[in-house]
Amino acid sequence: MAEVNAATETPQNMTIYINNLNEKIKIEELKKSLHAVFSQFGKILEVLAFKTLKHKGQAWVIFEDVTSASNALRQMQGFPFYDKPMRIQYARTKSDIIAKADGTFVPREKRKRHDDKGKKRKDQNDANLAGMGINPAYSAYGATPAIPYPGGAKSMVPEAPAPPNNILFIQNLPNETTPMMLQMLFLQYPGFKEVRMVETKPGIAFVEYGDEMQSTAAMQALQGFKITPQNPMLITYAKK
């Protein structure tokens, strides 16, 4: 009850605060996995987590609207994330405390000038990446762009679908997807066994369940789920 009270005492806002996170997980991996799990509730503006000892095991997820944050808080409370149940509440303040924690806090009157400088640096960096043939959208993850599929999503649908079975074939994944991110998503459904990705073929994965009824339930729940706004997952049964 204490956790529920803590969540209700703080006014609703677009940012949720999560603690009791597994401290052994690397920060970048943690942020990507949190983004994957929480993006089902709405557009995420940013996921923040810090390496400092004071902020270990904690993160903030900033949504575009309060409704998304509220749904995420309610539905993901206690979700087993990296073997530890998440504790979620609304952030006590919107952004200043977070900015101070990561060293980027700027007094409000100076913020516009600071933002303009940051935008200039980002634009220059993006231009440099584009000149090297790298999509700037992937630079934060240290990844190269995924190979596009000719004809878009329609061409990825098998002409002769495989009959229902316990293994799902996942397509149209963003290049930064990791096995752990997919595991966090598919682990929500009963019978989950494992995720298998193919290093030489970015954008696809196989997810195995105990039987075809369990795999079908997961398929129906996650069909079209977007890890990023541009990548709705396409899920079919795997060919055996």
SEBATOR-925967 format. One line per field, with one value per residue: residue number from 1; y, z, x of N, C-alpha, C in turn. Coordinates in Angstrom, 1 decimal. Each point is the difference from the previous one (the first is absolute). Example, Ala and Ser with C-alpha at 12.3 -4.5 7.8 and 13.67 -1.06 7.14 Angstrom:
<nodes>
pos: 1|2;
n_v: -5.7|1.1;
n_w: 7.8|-0.7;
n_u: 13.2|-0.4;
ca_v: 1.2|1.1;
ca_w: 0.0|0.0;
ca_u: -0.9|0.9;
c_v: 1.2|1.1;
c_w: 0.0|0.8;
c_u: 0.9|-0.8;
</nodes>
This chain:
<nodes>
pos: 1|2|3|4|5|6|7|8|9|10|11|12|13|14|15|16|17|18|19|20|21|22|23|24|25|26|27|28|29|30|31|32|33|34|35|36|37|38|39|40|41|42|43|44|45|46|47|48|49|50|51|52|53|54|55|56|57|58|59|60|61|62|63|64|65|66|67|68|69|70|71|72|73|74|75|76|77|78|79|80|81|82|83|84|85|86|87|88|89|90|91|92|93|94|95|96|97|98|99|100|101|102|103|104|105|106|107|108|109|110|111|112|113|114|115|116|117|118|119|120|121|122|123|124|125|126|127|128|129|130|131|132|133|134|135|136|137|138|139|140|141|142|143|144|145|146|147|148|149|150|151|152|153|154|155|156|157|158|159|160|161|162|163|164|165|166|167|168|169|170|171|172|173|174|175|176|177|178|179|180|181|182|183|184|185|186|187|188|189|190|191|192|193|194|195|196|197|198|199|200|201|202|203|204|205|206|207|208|209|210|211|212|213|214|215|216|217|218|219|220|221|222|223|224|225|226|227|228|229|230|231|232|233|234|235|236|237|238|239|240;
n_v: -1.2|-0.1|-1.0|-0.5|0.2|-0.5|-1.0|-0.2|0.0|-0.5|1.3|-0.3|-0.6|0.6|0.2|-1.2|-0.3|-0.7|-0.8|-0.5|0.7|-1.0|0.2|-1.3|0.5|0.0|1.3|-0.1|-1.2|0.6|1.1|-0.8|-0.9|1.0|0.5|-1.2|-0.1|1.3|-0.2|-1.2|0.8|0.3|1.2|-0.5|1.0|-0.7|-0.8|0.3|-0.3|0.0|0.2|1.2|-0.2|1.3|-0.1|-0.9|-0.9|1.2|0.4|0.9|-0.2|0.8|0.0|0.0|-0.9|0.6|-0.2|0.2|1.1|0.4|-0.3|0.5|1.0|0.1|-0.1|0.8|0.4|-0.2|0.5|-1.4|1.0|-0.9|-0.8|1.2|0.0|0.6|1.0|0.3|1.3|1.0|0.6|0.3|0.2|0.9|1.0|1.0|-0.9|-0.4|1.2|0.3|-1.1|0.3|1.1|-0.1|0.2|0.8|1.1|0.2|1.1|-1.0|-0.7|1.1|0.8|-0.7|0.0|1.3|0.1|-0.7|0.8|1.1|-0.4|-0.2|1.1|0.5|-0.6|0.4|1.2|-0.1|-0.5|1.0|0.8|-0.7|0.4|0.7|-0.7|1.4|-0.5|-0.7|1.2|0.3|-0.9|0.8|0.1|-0.9|0.6|-0.4|-1.2|0.9|-0.3|-0.5|1.1|0.2|0.3|0.3|0.4|0.3|0.1|-1.2|-0.4|-1.0|0.5|-0.1|-1.3|0.2|0.5|-0.6|0.2|1.2|0.5|0.8|0.9|0.8|-0.6|1.1|0.6|0.9|-0.8|-0.4|-1.2|0.8|0.9|-1.0|-0.4|1.3|0.1|-1.1|0.4|1.0|-0.9|-0.8|-0.9|1.2|-0.3|0.5|0.9|-0.1|0.6|0.6|-0.1|-1.0|-0.1|1.2|0.2|-1.2|-0.8|-1.0|-0.2|-0.8|-0.6|-0.3|0.7|-0.4|-0.5|-0.3|-0.5|-0.6|-0.3|-0.3|-0.8|-0.4|-0.2|-0.5|-0.5|0.5|-0.6|1.3|-0.5|0.4|1.3|-0.2|-0.8|-0.2|-0.8|-0.8|-0.7|-1.0|-1.2|-0.5|0.0|-1.2;
n_w: 0.0|0.6|-0.9|0.2|1.4|-0.1|-0.8|0.9|1.0|-0.9|-0.4|-0.8|-0.7|-0.9|1.1|-0.3|1.3|-0.4|1.0|0.8|-0.9|-0.8|1.0|-0.3|-0.4|-1.2|0.2|-1.1|0.4|1.2|-0.6|-0.8|1.0|0.8|-1.0|-0.2|1.3|0.1|-1.2|0.6|0.9|-0.9|-0.6|0.0|0.8|1.1|0.1|1.3|0.0|1.2|-0.3|0.5|1.0|0.2|-1.3|0.5|-0.9|-0.6|-0.4|-1.0|-0.2|-1.0|0.3|-1.1|0.7|0.9|-0.9|-0.9|0.7|0.1|-1.3|-0.3|0.8|-0.5|-1.3|0.2|0.9|0.4|-1.2|-0.2|0.3|-0.9|0.2|-0.2|1.0|-1.0|0.6|-0.3|-0.1|0.1|-0.9|1.1|-0.8|-0.9|0.2|0.9|0.9|-1.1|-0.4|1.2|0.0|-1.3|0.8|-0.5|1.3|-0.5|0.7|0.3|0.5|0.4|0.3|-0.5|0.6|1.2|-0.1|-0.4|1.0|0.9|-0.5|0.1|1.2|0.3|-0.5|0.6|1.2|-0.2|-0.3|1.0|0.8|-0.5|0.2|1.1|-0.4|1.2|0.2|0.2|-0.5|-0.6|-0.1|0.6|-0.9|-0.7|-0.7|-1.0|-1.0|0.3|-0.6|-0.9|0.2|-1.2|-0.4|1.1|1.0|-1.1|-0.5|1.3|-0.4|0.6|-1.2|0.6|0.8|1.0|0.2|0.8|0.7|0.8|-1.2|0.4|-1.2|0.5|-0.7|-0.8|0.6|0.8|-0.6|0.9|-0.5|1.3|0.2|0.9|-1.0|-0.9|0.8|0.3|-1.4|-0.5|1.0|-0.4|-1.0|0.5|0.4|0.2|-1.1|-1.2|-0.2|-1.3|-0.1|-1.2|0.5|-0.9|0.7|0.0|1.0|0.3|0.5|0.9|0.4|0.9|-0.1|1.1|-0.5|-1.0|1.0|0.6|-1.0|-0.3|1.3|0.0|-1.1|0.4|1.1|-0.6|-0.8|-0.7|1.1|0.4|-0.2|-1.3|-0.2|-0.5|1.0|-0.6|1.1|-0.9|0.5|-0.4|-0.4|0.6|-1.1|0.1;
n_u: 0.8|1.2|0.3|-1.2|0.1|1.3|-0.6|-1.0|1.0|0.8|-0.2|-1.0|0.9|0.7|0.6|0.4|0.1|1.1|-0.2|0.9|0.7|0.2|0.8|-0.1|-1.2|0.7|0.4|0.8|0.4|0.2|0.6|0.7|0.2|0.2|0.7|0.5|0.1|0.4|0.6|-0.4|0.3|0.9|0.1|1.3|0.1|0.1|1.0|0.0|1.2|0.6|1.3|-0.4|0.8|-0.3|0.1|0.8|-0.4|0.2|-1.1|-0.1|-1.3|0.3|-1.3|-0.7|-0.7|-0.8|-0.9|1.0|0.5|-1.3|-0.2|1.1|-0.3|-1.3|0.3|1.0|-0.9|1.2|0.1|0.3|0.8|0.7|-1.0|-0.4|-1.0|-0.5|0.5|-1.2|0.3|-0.8|0.8|0.7|1.0|-0.3|0.9|-0.1|-0.7|-0.6|-0.2|-0.3|-0.7|-0.3|0.0|-1.2|-0.2|-0.9|0.3|-1.3|0.6|0.9|-1.2|-0.7|0.9|-0.1|-1.4|0.1|0.9|-0.8|-1.0|0.8|0.4|-1.3|-0.4|1.1|-0.3|-1.3|0.5|0.8|-1.0|-0.8|1.1|-0.1|-1.2|0.0|-1.1|-0.1|-1.2|1.0|0.5|-1.1|-0.3|0.8|-1.1|0.2|-0.5|-1.3|0.2|-0.5|-1.3|0.3|-0.6|0.7|-0.9|-0.7|1.2|-0.2|-1.3|0.2|0.3|0.7|-0.9|0.9|-0.3|-1.0|1.0|0.9|0.5|0.2|-0.3|1.0|-0.7|0.7|0.9|0.1|1.0|-0.5|-0.9|-0.1|0.6|0.7|0.1|0.2|0.9|0.3|-0.2|0.7|0.8|-0.7|0.2|-1.0|0.9|0.4|0.8|0.1|0.9|-0.1|1.1|0.0|1.3|0.0|-1.2|0.4|-0.8|0.6|-0.9|0.3|-1.3|0.5|-1.1|-0.7|-1.1|-0.7|-0.8|1.1|0.6|-1.2|-0.1|1.3|-0.2|-1.2|0.6|1.0|-0.9|1.0|0.5|0.1|1.2|-0.1|-0.3|1.2|-0.1|-1.2|0.0|0.6|-1.0|0.7|-0.6|1.0|0.7|-0.4;
ca_v: 1.2|1.2|0.4|0.6|1.3|0.9|0.4|0.9|1.3|0.9|0.4|-0.7|0.8|-0.8|-0.8|-1.0|-0.3|-1.5|-0.5|-1.4|-0.6|-0.8|0.9|-0.6|0.3|1.2|1.1|0.1|-1.2|0.2|1.0|-0.6|-0.9|0.8|0.6|-1.1|-0.5|1.0|0.7|-0.5|0.9|1.3|0.5|0.4|1.1|-0.3|-0.9|0.5|-0.8|0.5|-0.9|0.4|-0.9|0.5|-0.3|-1.4|-0.7|0.9|0.6|0.8|-0.1|1.2|-0.2|1.2|0.5|-0.6|-1.2|-1.1|-0.3|-0.6|-1.4|-0.7|-0.2|-1.0|-1.4|-0.5|0.0|-1.4|-0.8|-0.5|0.5|-0.5|-0.8|0.8|0.7|1.5|0.9|1.2|1.1|1.2|0.8|1.1|1.2|-0.3|-0.1|0.6|-0.9|-0.9|0.8|0.2|-1.3|-0.4|1.1|0.9|1.0|1.4|0.9|0.2|1.1|-0.3|-1.3|0.1|0.2|-1.3|-0.9|0.3|-0.5|-1.4|-0.4|0.2|-1.1|-1.2|0.2|-0.2|-1.4|-0.8|0.2|-0.8|-1.4|-0.2|0.0|-1.3|-1.0|-0.6|0.7|0.5|-0.6|-1.1|0.3|-0.1|-1.4|-0.5|-1.0|0.5|-0.1|-1.3|-0.1|0.1|-1.1|0.5|-0.1|0.3|-1.1|-1.0|-1.0|-0.9|-1.0|-1.2|-0.3|-1.1|0.1|-1.2|-0.3|0.3|-0.8|0.7|1.0|1.2|0.7|1.4|0.8|1.5|0.5|1.0|-0.6|0.0|-1.0|-1.0|-1.2|0.3|0.9|-0.8|-0.9|0.8|0.1|-1.3|-0.7|0.3|-1.0|-1.3|-1.0|0.5|-0.8|0.7|0.9|-0.3|1.0|-0.4|1.2|0.4|0.5|1.0|0.3|-1.2|-0.8|-1.1|-0.1|-1.3|-0.3|-1.4|-0.6|1.0|0.9|1.1|0.9|0.8|1.1|1.0|0.7|0.9|1.2|0.8|0.3|1.5|0.8|0.8|0.2|1.4|0.4|-0.4|-1.4|-0.9|-1.4|-0.9|-1.3|-1.2|-1.2|-0.4|-1.3|-1.0;
ca_w: 0.0|0.1|-1.4|-0.7|0.5|-0.5|-1.4|0.0|0.7|-1.0|-1.1|-1.3|-1.0|-1.2|0.3|1.1|0.6|0.2|0.8|0.2|-1.2|0.1|-0.1|-0.8|-1.4|-0.5|-0.1|-1.3|-0.1|0.8|-0.6|-1.2|0.4|0.5|-1.1|-0.7|0.8|0.3|-1.2|-0.3|0.7|-0.7|-0.5|1.0|-0.4|0.5|1.1|0.7|1.1|0.2|0.5|1.3|1.1|0.6|-0.9|-0.5|0.2|-0.2|-1.3|-0.3|-1.4|-0.2|-1.1|-0.7|0.7|1.3|-0.1|-0.3|1.2|1.0|-0.4|0.2|1.5|0.6|-0.6|0.2|1.5|0.5|-1.1|0.2|-1.0|0.4|1.2|1.2|-0.3|-0.1|0.9|-0.9|0.5|-0.8|0.4|0.9|-0.8|-1.4|-0.7|0.5|0.8|-0.9|-0.7|1.0|0.3|-1.1|-0.2|-1.1|0.4|-0.4|0.4|-1.1|-0.9|-0.9|-0.7|-1.5|-0.6|0.1|-1.0|-1.3|-0.2|-0.1|-1.3|-1.0|0.1|-0.5|-1.5|-0.6|0.1|-1.0|-1.4|-0.1|-0.1|-1.3|-1.0|0.1|-0.4|1.2|0.4|1.3|1.0|0.6|0.5|1.5|0.3|-0.6|-1.0|-1.4|-0.4|-0.4|-1.4|-0.2|-0.7|-1.2|0.0|1.3|0.9|-0.7|-0.6|1.1|0.3|-0.8|-1.0|0.6|1.4|0.7|0.8|1.4|0.8|1.2|-0.3|-0.7|-0.8|0.2|-1.1|0.0|1.3|-0.2|0.0|1.3|0.9|0.6|0.5|1.3|-0.2|-0.5|1.1|0.9|-0.5|-0.2|1.3|0.6|-0.4|0.6|-0.8|-0.6|0.2|-0.4|-1.2|-0.8|-1.1|-1.0|-0.1|-1.4|-0.6|0.9|-0.2|0.2|1.2|0.2|1.4|0.3|1.1|0.3|-1.0|-1.0|0.6|0.7|-1.0|-0.6|1.0|0.0|-1.4|0.0|0.9|-0.4|-1.4|-0.3|1.1|-0.5|0.8|-0.4|-0.7|-1.4|-0.1|0.5|-0.2|-0.8|0.7|-0.6|0.6|-0.6|-0.8|0.6;
ca_u: -0.8|0.9|0.4|-1.2|-0.2|1.1|-0.3|-1.2|0.2|0.7|-0.9|0.2|0.7|0.4|1.3|-0.1|1.3|0.1|1.2|0.2|0.5|1.3|1.2|1.1|-0.2|0.7|-1.0|-0.6|-0.9|-1.2|-0.8|-0.6|-1.0|-1.1|-0.8|-0.7|-1.1|-1.0|-0.5|-1.4|-1.0|0.0|1.3|1.0|0.9|1.4|0.2|1.2|0.6|1.3|1.0|0.5|-0.4|-1.2|-1.1|0.0|-1.3|-1.1|-0.2|-1.1|-0.5|-0.8|-1.0|-0.5|-1.2|-0.3|-0.8|1.0|0.8|-0.8|-0.3|1.3|0.2|-0.9|0.1|1.4|0.4|0.4|0.4|1.3|0.9|1.3|-0.2|-0.3|-1.2|0.1|-0.8|-0.2|-0.8|0.2|1.1|-0.4|0.1|0.0|1.2|1.2|0.8|0.6|1.0|1.1|0.7|0.9|1.0|-0.4|-0.9|0.3|-1.1|-1.0|0.2|1.1|-0.2|-0.1|1.3|0.6|-0.6|0.5|1.3|-0.1|-0.6|1.0|1.0|-0.7|-0.1|1.3|0.3|-0.8|0.5|1.2|-0.4|-0.6|1.1|0.7|-1.0|-0.6|-1.2|0.2|-0.9|0.6|1.3|-0.1|0.2|1.2|-0.4|-0.2|-1.4|-0.4|-0.2|-1.4|-0.6|-0.6|-1.5|-0.6|-0.4|-0.8|0.8|0.5|-1.0|0.2|-1.1|-0.8|0.2|0.3|-1.1|0.2|0.9|0.5|1.1|-0.4|1.0|-0.2|0.7|0.0|0.6|1.0|1.3|0.6|-0.7|0.9|-0.8|-0.6|-1.2|-1.1|-0.4|-0.8|-1.3|-0.7|-0.1|-1.3|-1.0|0.3|0.6|1.2|1.2|1.2|0.1|1.2|0.2|1.0|0.9|0.2|-1.2|-0.7|-1.5|-0.8|0.3|-0.9|-0.4|-0.6|-0.9|-0.2|-0.9|-0.5|-1.0|0.8|0.6|-1.1|-0.4|1.0|-0.1|-1.1|0.2|1.1|0.0|0.0|0.6|1.1|1.1|0.2|-1.2|0.1|0.2|-1.0|0.4|-0.9|0.2|-0.6|0.6|1.2|0.0|0.8;
c_v: 1.3|0.5|0.6|1.4|1.0|0.5|1.0|1.4|1.0|0.3|-0.7|1.0|-1.0|-0.9|-1.0|-0.3|-1.5|-0.3|-1.5|-0.7|-0.7|0.8|-0.6|0.2|1.3|1.0|0.0|-1.1|0.2|1.0|-0.5|-0.9|0.7|0.6|-1.0|-0.4|1.1|0.7|-0.5|1.0|1.4|0.5|0.4|1.1|-0.3|-1.0|0.4|-1.0|0.4|-1.0|0.2|-1.0|0.4|-0.4|-1.4|-0.6|0.9|0.5|0.8|-0.2|1.2|-0.2|1.3|0.5|-0.8|-1.3|-1.2|-0.4|-0.7|-1.5|-0.8|-0.3|-1.1|-1.4|-0.7|-0.1|-1.5|-0.9|-0.5|0.4|-0.3|-0.6|0.8|0.8|1.5|0.7|1.4|1.0|1.2|0.7|1.2|1.4|-0.4|-0.3|0.6|-0.9|-1.0|0.7|0.2|-1.3|-0.4|1.2|0.9|1.1|1.4|0.9|0.3|1.1|-0.2|-1.2|0.1|0.1|-1.4|-1.0|0.3|-0.5|-1.5|-0.5|0.2|-1.2|-1.3|0.0|-0.3|-1.5|-0.9|0.2|-0.8|-1.5|-0.3|-0.1|-1.3|-1.2|-0.7|0.8|0.5|-0.5|-1.2|0.3|-0.2|-1.5|-0.6|-1.0|0.6|-0.3|-1.4|0.0|0.1|-1.2|0.6|-0.1|0.3|-1.3|-1.1|-1.1|-1.0|-1.1|-1.2|-0.3|-1.2|0.0|-1.4|-0.4|0.4|-0.9|0.8|1.0|1.1|0.6|1.5|0.8|1.5|0.5|1.1|-0.6|-0.1|-1.0|-1.0|-1.1|0.3|0.9|-0.8|-1.0|0.7|0.1|-1.3|-0.8|0.3|-1.0|-1.4|-0.9|0.5|-0.9|0.8|0.9|-0.4|1.1|-0.5|1.1|0.5|0.6|1.0|0.1|-1.2|-0.7|-1.2|0.0|-1.3|-0.1|-1.5|-0.7|1.0|0.9|1.2|0.9|0.8|1.2|1.1|0.8|1.0|1.2|1.0|0.3|1.5|0.8|0.7|0.2|1.5|0.3|-0.5|-1.5|-0.8|-1.4|-0.8|-1.4|-1.1|-1.2|-0.4|-1.3|-1.0|-1.0;
c_w: 0.0|-1.4|-0.7|0.5|-0.5|-1.4|-0.1|0.6|-0.9|-1.1|-1.3|-0.9|-1.1|0.3|1.2|0.5|0.4|0.9|0.2|-1.3|0.2|-0.2|-0.9|-1.5|-0.4|-0.3|-1.4|-0.3|0.8|-0.6|-1.2|0.4|0.6|-1.1|-0.7|0.8|0.2|-1.2|-0.4|0.5|-0.6|-0.4|1.2|-0.5|0.4|1.1|0.6|1.1|0.1|0.6|1.5|1.1|0.6|-0.8|-0.5|0.3|-0.2|-1.5|-0.1|-1.4|-0.2|-1.3|-0.6|0.7|1.3|-0.1|-0.2|1.3|1.0|-0.3|0.3|1.5|0.5|-0.5|0.2|1.4|0.4|-1.2|0.2|-1.1|0.4|1.4|1.3|-0.3|0.0|1.0|-0.7|0.7|-0.9|0.6|0.8|-0.7|-1.5|-0.6|0.6|0.8|-0.9|-0.7|1.0|0.2|-1.1|-0.4|-1.2|0.4|-0.4|0.5|-1.1|-1.0|-1.0|-0.9|-1.5|-0.7|0.0|-1.0|-1.4|-0.3|-0.2|-1.4|-1.1|0.0|-0.6|-1.5|-0.7|0.1|-0.9|-1.4|-0.2|-0.2|-1.4|-1.1|0.0|-0.4|1.1|0.3|1.5|1.1|0.8|0.8|1.6|0.5|-0.5|-1.0|-1.4|-0.4|-0.4|-1.6|-0.3|-0.8|-1.2|0.1|1.3|0.6|-0.8|-0.5|1.0|0.3|-0.9|-0.9|0.5|1.5|0.6|0.9|1.5|0.7|1.2|-0.2|-0.8|-0.8|0.0|-1.0|0.3|1.4|-0.3|0.3|1.5|0.9|0.5|0.4|1.3|-0.1|-0.4|1.1|1.0|-0.5|0.0|1.3|0.7|-0.2|0.4|-1.0|-0.7|0.3|-0.3|-1.2|-0.7|-1.1|-0.9|-0.3|-1.5|-0.7|1.0|-0.3|0.1|1.3|0.0|1.5|0.2|1.2|0.2|-0.9|-0.9|0.6|0.7|-1.0|-0.7|0.8|-0.1|-1.3|0.0|0.8|-0.5|-1.5|-0.3|1.1|-0.6|1.0|-0.2|-0.8|-1.5|-0.2|0.7|-0.2|-0.8|0.5|-0.8|0.7|-0.8|-0.9|0.6|-1.1;
c_u: 0.8|0.4|-1.2|-0.2|1.0|-0.4|-1.1|0.2|0.7|-0.9|0.4|0.8|0.6|1.2|-0.3|1.4|-0.1|1.2|-0.1|0.4|1.3|1.2|1.1|-0.1|0.7|-1.1|-0.6|-1.0|-1.3|-1.0|-0.8|-1.1|-1.2|-0.8|-0.8|-1.2|-1.1|-0.6|-1.4|-1.0|-0.1|1.3|0.8|0.9|1.5|0.0|1.3|0.5|1.5|0.9|0.5|-0.6|-1.3|-1.2|-0.1|-1.4|-1.2|-0.1|-1.2|-0.5|-0.9|-0.9|-0.4|-1.3|-0.2|-0.7|0.9|0.7|-0.9|-0.3|1.3|0.2|-0.9|0.2|1.4|0.5|0.3|0.4|1.4|1.0|1.4|0.0|-0.3|-1.3|0.2|-0.9|-0.2|-0.9|0.2|1.2|-0.4|0.0|0.2|1.4|1.2|0.9|0.8|1.2|1.2|0.7|0.9|0.9|-0.4|-1.0|0.5|-1.2|-0.9|0.3|1.1|-0.2|-0.1|1.3|0.8|-0.5|0.4|1.4|0.0|-0.5|1.1|1.0|-0.6|-0.1|1.3|0.4|-0.8|0.5|1.3|-0.3|-0.6|1.0|0.7|-1.0|-0.7|-1.3|0.1|-0.9|0.5|1.3|0.0|0.3|1.3|-0.2|-0.1|-1.4|-0.3|-0.2|-1.5|-0.5|-0.7|-1.6|-0.6|-0.5|-0.8|0.9|0.6|-0.9|0.3|-1.2|-0.8|0.3|0.2|-1.2|0.3|0.9|0.5|1.1|-0.5|1.2|-0.3|0.8|-0.2|0.4|1.0|1.4|0.6|-0.7|1.0|-0.9|-0.7|-1.3|-1.2|-0.4|-0.9|-1.4|-0.8|-0.1|-1.3|-1.0|0.4|0.7|1.3|1.2|1.3|-0.1|1.3|0.1|1.1|0.9|0.2|-1.2|-0.7|-1.4|-0.9|0.3|-1.0|-0.3|-0.7|-0.9|-0.2|-0.9|-0.6|-1.1|0.7|0.6|-1.0|-0.5|1.0|0.0|-1.1|0.2|1.1|0.1|-0.1|0.6|1.2|1.1|0.5|-1.2|0.0|0.0|-1.1|0.5|-1.0|0.3|-0.8|0.5|1.2|-0.2|0.9|0.5;
</nodes>
